[in-house]
Amino acid sequence: MEPTLTRPVRHRLAISATLVLGTTLVLGCSNETAPPEPVAKVTVSPATAIVVVGGFGGTVQLTATTTNAAGNVLKGRTLTWASSNTAVATVAGTGLVTGVAPGSATITATSEGQAGTAGITVSPTPPPAQHRIALRMVSGATELYDWVTGVKFTPRGNNYTRLAMLQKIYGGNLELSHSTFIPGYYDSVQTELALAGMETLKYNVVRVLLNGADVGGLADPGGGLSSAYVANVADFIKRAKVHGIFVVVSLEFIPDGPPYSDLLNAQQGALFQQINLYFLTAGGVSAVSLFWTDFIHALAAAGAPLGAILAYQLHEEQYFDGSAPPLSLTAGTVTTGKGQSYDMADAVAKRRMMDENLVYYVNHVRPAILAVDPTALVTIGFFWPQGPNPARIGDPRITNPYPAIAGSTIDFVNLSVYPEVDGLTLAQLVQNFAFAGYLEKPVVMGEFGAYKAYHATEQSAVQALTTWQVQSCSYGFTGWLLWTWDTFEQPEWWNARAGSGLIGDMLSPARRPDPCFQ
């Protein structure tokens, strides 16, 4: 709810004057006012602008300022907007310019016979990026490879994130959240040092996480995406490319603002709530598809080299909420965005609902991404399931990616697999994920790390992580991203740069070219 604003009431005042010429003459009150000052100049800002044909970046908002002969601003004057070439660019009465076709046009704002102009250049829609890393089949299994060199590509890298106390858009509470690209928090110097350090150790991948839930994040207060936030992401990708590092761009939640949240929340009610809205409703599919479409267009408009992106990750860690409808229901039938109905009294039907709709979700969002970035790879992440080996006891979040995800169109899968988690061995965690026999799609360990509560020394953490990496090769993992490169805002976790930097060194391709040997 917007705050109530109290505006000052302006009163017209009668004027009286006293003239002393030997006698006193009192002049009567007058309601006459001086005529308004004429407009002497109209200035249009920005004076020049570039827009592209269609999509994000296809419009630019112009503003016009009227001034008098002394250069003072005159408010409330009527403006008329016009384009010299409507076949190239049109302009609305608000000054919003839309690119129509490649070329040039002059936009004119006129007020009281005075005019100001802005030069508009309309560029063609940029050609789709050619992503260097692609997929190929080798001996019945799919692998990542560099199509330029023909060499198999093994993702080895780090998660890069900065954390800060940020305010949630919805609810307003403060939480420690991803601040990496938040305007005012993004540090290009720190970013450059981190990427240079990764390059020195021959890492080839970095994953970053987008923030749609906090003030200053992806959501623009006026609707759509924050251009400042997107510009910071684009800057990061540009820098990563210079250092020869591919970027995985991962989403957690869509921007908490229109039009994305409007689409998502339109179907919120007694049957669908919380994160289940994403995967079980048509609105969820539409909202996420629209986000990725707009975001990729925005990155391109900001000059990001899309070919340096290894993959768009639909979710850092996908899950269903078992404590929210419809999964919390024990009776009745629900019909999901897939158009299929399921009996909530039947546990088998609930599992089938999750499996089928996860596949439906992926198979509809991925084509939306490829429509704007045809050679892109698309991935999705999961944390460890709760069985058959007991794990995450009491956690309402449900994740059972396999075998369902193997039947989707996803290009490869990211799994979060941490040593000592819930006291389980790597073999037990792999058993919980149940991906043995489903290695047609590459499996990357998108997160693994060492918790200081289990490893008091840097040397202990190094031993655990390198052993974990080597052992994982025998289970079919084909890539590894450490949590994290240098997130010192999480002091309870070891990171690649903690202590003497031995962790980052020992996990690196520079030190261990073959990750499957210690």
N, C-alpha and C positions, 0 to 999 in steps of 0.2 A: 504494500500500500504506500502510495506517495505521501510525503508529509504535507500538511496543510500550510500554505504560504499566505501570510498576511501582507497584502499590498497596500502602500500608502494611497490615500484618496487625495486627488488633486482638485483644488477649488479655484474657480476663476475669481480673481480679486478685482473689485472696482477701484479705480484710481482717482484720487483727489489731489489737487494742488492748490497752493496758496501763493498769490501774486501780490507783492507789496509795491505799490506805486503811489506813495503818499497816503493812499487809502487801501484798505484790505478788500480784495475781490476774491470770493470763494467760487471756484469753478465747479460745476456739477460733475457728478460721476459719469464715466463713459465706459461702454462695453466694447468699444472699437479696439481691434488688435492690429499690430503691424503686419503687413503682407509677408508671407514666407520668403526666406531668401532663395534665390534661384540656384539650381544646380549648375555648377561651373565645370565639374569634371566627374567622370565615371571611371573607376579603376576595377578591372576584373582580375581575380586571383584564383589559381595561378595563371600567370601570363601565357605559359605554354604547358602542354600536357600530352602524354602518349597513352593511348588506350589500345586494347586489342579487340579483334572482332569476336564477339560472343564470349560467354563464360565469365569467370571471375577476372576482374581487371578490364572488363569491357565498358566500364562507365567511369566518369570522374565528376565530382561535384565542384562546380564553379561558384564563386561568390562575387558580388559586385558591391562596391562602396561608393556612395555619392558624397561629394564635398563641395563647399562653397568656394568663392574666389580666394579666401584666405587659407584654404586647405582644411577647414574644420569639417568634421563629418556631419552630414545631414541624414537624420534617420526618418524612416517611415515614407520614403519616396517610392513611387511606383516605378517598377522596372519591367521592360519588355525584352525578352530573349529571342534571338534568331540565329540560324546557321546559314552560312554562305553556300553550303553544299550538303543538302539533306541526304543525298545518296551516299555520302561518306560518314556524316555524323549528324545526329539530331539533338535538339536541346529542349528540355521541358521548361515550363514556366517557373520552376524552382531553381533552374541553372544546372540541372543534372544532364550531363552529356553522355550519349550512348553511341559507341562505334558501330557503324553499319557495314562498311567496306573499306579496304585499304585505300589510303589517300590522305589529303589534307583539307581542313576546313577552318574557317574563321568564325568564332562564336562572338556575337555582338550583344552587349547589354545596353539598352537605351533608356534614359530618363530625362524628361523635360527638354528634349532636343539634343542632349549631350550623349555621347556614346563611348564605351570602352570595349576592348576586344581581347580575345585570347586565341592563340594559335593551337589547333588540335591536330595531332598526327595520329592516324589510325593504322595500326600494324596488323598484318595478317595473323591469324591464329598460329602460334608456333608449332612446328612439326613435332610429332611425338618423340620423346626421348628414346634412345636406343640403350637399354640397360645391358651392361657388359656381362653380368652374371646371369646365366640361364640354366635350364634343366635339360638333361639327356638321359636316355636309358642305357644302362651298361649291365649286361648279364642279368636282365630281369628286374633290376633295381634302378631307381632314379637317383641321379647325383647332380650336385651343383657343379658347373664348370664355367671357365672363362672362355667365351666364344671367340675372343680375339687370339688367344694363345692355344686354345684347345686343351688346356690343362685343367684337371679336376680342381675345384675350388673348395677349400676347407675353411669355414669361418672360424677364426680365432681372434678373440678380442675381449672387449669389456663393455659393461654397462656404464654410461656416463650420466650422472645426475647430480644436481645441486638441490639442497633441501632448505626450506625456511618455514617459519610460522606464517601461514597464509589464511585469509578469511574465505570461508565458503560462500558462494553466491547464494545457495539455498540454505537458509538457517542462520548464516552469519557467524558461526563459531570458528574459532581459530584452531588449525591443525598443522602439524608438520607435513608439508607437501612438496611436490616437485616444483622447484622454482627456476629450473634451468633456463627457460626462455621467457620468463616473466619480465616485461619491461621494467627497468630499474634494478633487476637482479642479474640479468644476463651480463656476463663478463667476457667480452671477446678476447681480452688478453689472457685470462685464465684458460679459456677454451683453446686458444692457440698453443699455449704451453702444454696442455694435456694431449692434444693431437700430435704435437711434435714428439712428445715422449713416447706415445704409442708407435709412431712411425719408426723411431729409433730402435724399438724392440721388435719391429717387423710385424706388428699386429695389423690385421687387414679389415676388421669390422668393429664398429662401435654402435651400440644401441642406445637410443634416447627415448624418453617417455614424455608424451604430451599431457598437458594439464587443461582439462575442460571444466573443472568443477570450482576453481577458485577465482576470486577477483583478480583481474590482470592477466588471466589465462587466455585460452582460445576464444572465449565468448566476448564479442564486442557488446558493450552496454546498449548500443542502438540496434542490435540484431546482427546476425551473421558472424563472421570471423574477425578477430582483432588483427588489423594489418601490421601493427607493431610487433605483436607476438609472432606472426608468420614471418616477418622480416628477420627476426632473430633466428628462427629455425633455418631459413634460407641461408643466412650468414654461416651458420654452423656447417651446413652441407657443403657450401662453397669451400670452407676451410678444410673440411675432411677430404674433399676431392684433391686439393693441393697436396695433401700428405699421403695420398694413395690409400685412403681408408673408406670403405663402403659403410653406409649408414642404414640401420634398421630403425624405422620410425614407428613407434608403438603407441597405441591408444589405450587408455584406461576407461575413460568415460567421455562421451560426446560433450560438446560445449553446452553448459547449463544456461541456455538462452535461446530465443527464437532464431530461426525456425525449427532448429533441431529438437530442442526439448518440447516444443509444441507438438511435433509429430509423435514423439515418444510417449508423452503423457496423455495424448488424446484417448488412449485406450486403457488408461489406468482406472481401476475400479475394484469391484469385489472379486473379480476373477484373475486379474493380472496386476502385480505390484512389484516394486523394487527392480532389481536387475533382470528379473524374469521378463520384464517388458521388452528388453532388447531382443531376446531370442525366441520368444513365443508369440509375438504379435506382428501384424503387418506394419504397424507404426514404427516398431523397432527396426525392422529391416529398412524401411523408407528413410528413417532418421539417420542411421549409420551410413547408408548408401549416399545420401545427400551430403553428409559431412565429408566423406572421403572425396567426393566429386569436387566440392567447393575447395577443400584443402589443397588438393593437387593443382587445381587451376590457380589458387592463390600462390602456391610455391613457385609455379612457373612464372606468374606475373611478377614475383619478387626476384626473379633471376636465379632461382635455385637450379643447379645442374641435376635434373631428375635422374640422369643416368648413373649418378653416384649413389643412388639409393639401392641398397641390396634388396629390401623388401618393405612393404607396408604391413605392419602387424595389427590385425583387427582388434586384438585385445592382449594386454600384457599377460593376464591370467584369466581365462574364461571360466565362469562357473554359473550354476543356478542357485537360487536361494531357497533352501528347503523350508525355511521358516515363513515364507511369504506365499500368497496365492499365485498360481493354482497348486503348487506343490504342497502347501500346508493343508489343503482341503482333503477331507477323507470321504467325501461323497459328492455325487453330481458328475456331470459331464461338461467338459470345456472344449471349445473349438479354437484352435490356434491360428496364427497367421498363415499356416500352411494349408488351412482349410480342412484339416483332419480333426475328428473328435476323439476324446480320450476319457476313460472312466477313472475318476480320481479315487475310487474305492479299490482300485486294482494296482498294486505296486508294479507289476510287470508293465501295465499300460503307462504308468508314469515314466518308467525308464525308457519305454519306446517313444514317448512324447519328447523327452529330452534328446534322445539320439536322433530322431527324425528331424526335429526342428533345428538342431545344431547344424545338420547337413544342409537343410533348407536355407538357413541363415547365411552360411558360408557361400553356398551356390548362387545366392542372389546379390550379396554384397561384393563378392570378387568381380563379377562382370561389370558392376558399376565402376570399379577402379580401372579395369582394363579398357573401358570405353573412353577414358581420358588419358590413360598411360598404358598403351597396348602391350608393351614388352615387360611390364613390371611383374615382379614376383609378389605373392601375397602369402603371409604366414599367420599363425595364431598360436597363443601360448596357453599352457595349463600348469597348475601346481598338482602335487601328488594326491591321488585318490585315497579314500579312507579305508580301503580293503582290497584284497582279503587280509593283508597284514594290518592290524589295527593302527590307525594313524589319525591325527587331528580329531581326537575324541571330543564330542560335543560341538564341533564346528558345523553350523548349518549349511555351509557352502558345499555344494555337490558338484563334483567334476569326475566324469568318467569318459574321457575322450575316445578311447578305443573300444570296439572296432569302428565306431561311427565315423570318426574324422578321416579314417583311411578311405572311406567311400565317398568323400567329398572332393571338390575340385581344388582344395587348398594345395599350394605348391610344396611347402614343407612345414614341419611342426617344431615349435619351441617348447621344451619341457623344463620346468624349474626342479632341479634335483640337487639337494644340499646334503653334504656329509653329516652324519649323526642326527638327521632330522627324525624326530619321534623315536629315536633309538633303532631305526631300521638300517639294514645294510643296503648297498646298492642293488644287490640281487632282489631283495624284498621290495624295494621301491620300483624296480623295473617290473616286477610281478604285479604290483598295484596298478601301474600304468597299462599293463597288458598289451604292449605294442609288439611283443615278439611275434614274428610272422606277418607283420604289417609294415615292412620296411621298404615298400614300393616308393614311399615318400621319405625324403631325408629327415632325420631327427637330430635337431640341434639342442644341446644343453644350454638353453637361453639364459639360465641363471644357475650359478653354483658359487658357494663362498664359504668362508670359515668364521664361525661365531666365537668370540673371545672367551665366552663362558666354557667352551669345550677345548679351546687352544690358548693357553696362557702366553705362549711365546710365538714369535714370528716363525721360528724354525718348525715348531709343531704344526702350524697352519700350512706352511709350505709342503711338508711331508704329506699331510692329509689331502691337500688339493691335487698335488701331482699324482699321488697314488690313485685318487678318485678318477682323475682324467684318464689315466692309463687303463684302469679296469673298465671304464665305460666303453672303450673301443670294442671290446668283445661282445657288448650288448647291442651294438649297432649305432651308437652316437657318432655323428660325423662333423660336429662343430661344438665350440665351447665359448661362452661369454661369461667372464667373471663378474660377480657382484662385489665391488664396483672398482672403477679405476682409482678414484681419490675422494670418495664421499666421506670426508672427515666429520660431516654433520651426523654421521652414524658411528659414534666411537665404539659401540659394542661389536662392530664387525671389522675384521681385517679387510684391507683393500690393497690394491696393487702397489700403491705408493706408501703404505704404512711402514713404520719402522725404517729399515734400511732400503726398502723397495725390493726386497728379495722375492716376494710373492709374484709381483709383476715380471720380474726377471726370469724366474724359474718356469713360469707358465708360458713364456713368450716363444714365438718361432725363432727368434734370434738365438736363444739358449737351447731350445729343444725343437729342432725342425720337424721331428716326427712326434706328434703328441701321444702316440701309443707306446712310446718307450721312455722310461724314466732316466 
